[in-house]
Amino acid sequence: MITLHNNTNKMTHTILFRDISPSLGTRDLGAKIRLNIIEKIETNEKVYLDFEGVDVVTNSFAHECFSKLKDKVTLDVFKAKIAFLNTNDFVQRVIISAM
C-alpha cells in the first residue's frame, strides 16, 4: 500500500493517453499503465491523466488500470495525487463505473 508523504520538492507528471492510443482497450495495456502511474505517484506530487484525443476506454481497461490502482493506493493518495483531465462523457462514465 502506498501512503501519502508531504514533500514540497516533488514535481508533477502528465501522462498523455493520446500518445499511447486513441482507443484504450485491453487488460494488458491497463495493467502496464497502472504500474507506470504507481511509479509516477511515488516520485511526483501530482500525476495528471490527460485523455485529450482518446475516444474509447473499455470497461476491461478501466477496471485493470483504475479500479486496481484505487485498490493499491490509499484513497487519500488517489484523491491527492491523481487528476483526470479532458475526459469526454463516454470515457468519464467508463472510468466512474470501474471505480
N, C-alpha and C positions, 0 to 999 in steps of 0.2 A: 504494500500500500504506500502510495506517495503522499506525504503530508506537506502542508504549506509552511514555507520558511520565508520570513521577511528579509529581503536583501535588495537594497536600492541600487546596487551596481549592476543588476541584470538588465538585459536588453529585451526587445520584443522580436518576434519572428512571425512572418506571414507565410502560410502555405497556400500557394496558388493552385487550386484544384484544376483549373483550365489547362495548366501545363502538364497535368497528369492525363486527363481525358475529359471531353465534354459529357461523357457518359460513364458513370461510376457504377459498376455492376456486380463484381464478383466478391465473394467472401475472402479470397486470397488477397485481392487488392486492398480490401478493407482492413485485413489483419496487418498488412505491410504498412499502410498509412497510420494505423493505430500505434504501432511501435515507433514510427517516426514522430508522431505527436507526443508520445510519452517522453521520448528523448528530448524534444524541444521544450516541454514544460519543465523538465528538470534543469535546463540551462538558461531559461528565459523567464522574465517576469510575466509576460503575456504572450499568448500564441493566438494569432488571428487565422481563422479558417475561411478563406475567401473563395466563394463559389461563383464568382462572375464568370460567365461563359460556360457554365455547367448546366445542361438541360435536364439530365436524368440522374437520379440516385436510386438504386434499387433497395428494397427492404433488406435483402441479404447483405449488401454492402454497408448500409446504415447500422444494422444490428452488429455486425462484426467490428465495425470501426467505432461507432459512438456509444452503443449500449455497453459493449465490453470495456471501452475506455472509462465510462462512468463507474463501472464496477471496479476498475483497477485503482482509480484515484479517489480521494475523498470528495464529497460533494462540495466542500469549501474550496478545494483546489480547482475543481471543474468550473465552478462559478467565477472564481477569482482570476483564473489563468487562461481560460478559453473563451474566445468570442467568435461567433459565426457572422460572416459578412456576405452580403449580396446573394442571399438565398432567394430563389424565385418561390412562388407559392407551392409548387409541387415538391421541390426539394425540401422546403421547410416542413411540409406535412409529413414527408417520409422520415425525416430526422426526428421530429417530435414523436411520431408513433413508435420509433425504435427505442426511444428513451424510456 
